[in-house]
Amino acid sequence: EVQLVESGGGLVQTGGSLRLSCTASGFTFSSYALSWVRQAPGKGLEWVSVIIGSGGSTYYADSVKGRFTISRDNSKNTLYLQMNSLRAEDTAVYYCAKDQTFGIVRGSFEYWGQGTLVTVSS
Amino acid sequence: QSVLTQPPSVSAAPGQKVTISCSGSSSNIGNNYVSWFQQLPGTAPKLLIYDNDKRPSGIPDRFSGSKSGTSATLGITGLQTGDEADYYCGTWDSSLSAVVFGGGTKLTVL
């Protein structure tokens, strides 16, 4: 059974940093692209970033480029999101999501974690 | 402002059929596969349709997807009150090098 479990969310001050983790199980971790997707309170889904299976390529939404860094440790089956220079508008539930298609990025997220809430406040 | 455009809301009676549209451009829907997600209140999104028209195992055939040009459509037949949810389309955008979502459509089953 595929499982994705996020952790690391919490309350942080404007300008602060936070690192989210997503621990995965039930599939060949290094073979699949993984994304972070967020949802602000009462708003729609917003894709944040993706990293391919090998970790060799990463992509970011313009809204987080230069502030957030996605990474993965395939030996630990864990995905990370380092978030720096946090702003109020980064407040959201952050989900990690597994692309369904082997080896490539399509945005066909067949598995999602339960989400972790990040609140940025002054 | 979302890259993909969906109607904010749709509604229909139980047992009826509803369609939800998703409009994009050649850099996203026009040249990439479309997925559809259902999000029930307070839960993570769930994949309903992938590769334009394929259903993951466990998704009933009441849900269907199609794509034509730069638009995609989700169809739901035999509406049930349990289908009340937010629905999102998504795909890869080759120009942005990003996954893009529609703004979401709230389905009300009257």
Chai-1 contact restraints between the chains, C-beta under 6 A:
chainA,res_idxA,chainB,res_idxB,connection_type,confidence,min_distance_angstrom,max_distance_angstrom,comment,restraint_id
A,G44,B,G103,contact,1.0,0.0,6.0,A-B,restraint_1
A,G44,B,G104,contact,1.0,0.0,6.0,A-B,restraint_2
A,L45,B,Y88,contact,1.0,0.0,6.0,A-B,restraint_3
A,L45,B,F101,contact,1.0,0.0,6.0,A-B,restraint_4
A,W47,B,V99,contact,1.0,0.0,6.0,A-B,restraint_5
A,Y59,B,S97,contact,1.0,0.0,6.0,A-B,restraint_6
A,A61,B,A98,contact,1.0,0.0,6.0,A-B,restraint_7
A,Y95,B,A44,contact,1.0,0.0,6.0,A-B,restraint_8
A,Q100,B,Y50,contact,1.0,0.0,6.0,A-B,restraint_9
A,R106,B,Y33,contact,1.0,0.0,6.0,A-B,restraint_10
A,R106,B,W92,contact,1.0,0.0,6.0,A-B,restraint_11
A,G107,B,S35,contact,1.0,0.0,6.0,A-B,restraint_12
A,G107,B,G90,contact,1.0,0.0,6.0,A-B,restraint_13
A,G107,B,T91,contact,1.0,0.0,6.0,A-B,restraint_14
A,G107,B,W92,contact,1.0,0.0,6.0,A-B,restraint_15
A,G107,B,V99,contact,1.0,0.0,6.0,A-B,restraint_16
A,S108,B,S35,contact,1.0,0.0,6.0,A-B,restraint_17
A,S108,B,Y50,contact,1.0,0.0,6.0,A-B,restraint_18
A,E110,B,L47,contact,1.0,0.0,6.0,A-B,restraint_19
A,E110,B,P56,contact,1.0,0.0,6.0,A-B,restraint_20
A,W112,B,A44,contact,1.0,0.0,6.0,A-B,restraint_21
A,W112,B,P45,contact,1.0,0.0,6.0,A-B,restraint_22
A,G115,B,A44,contact,1.0,0.0,6.0,A-B,restraint_23
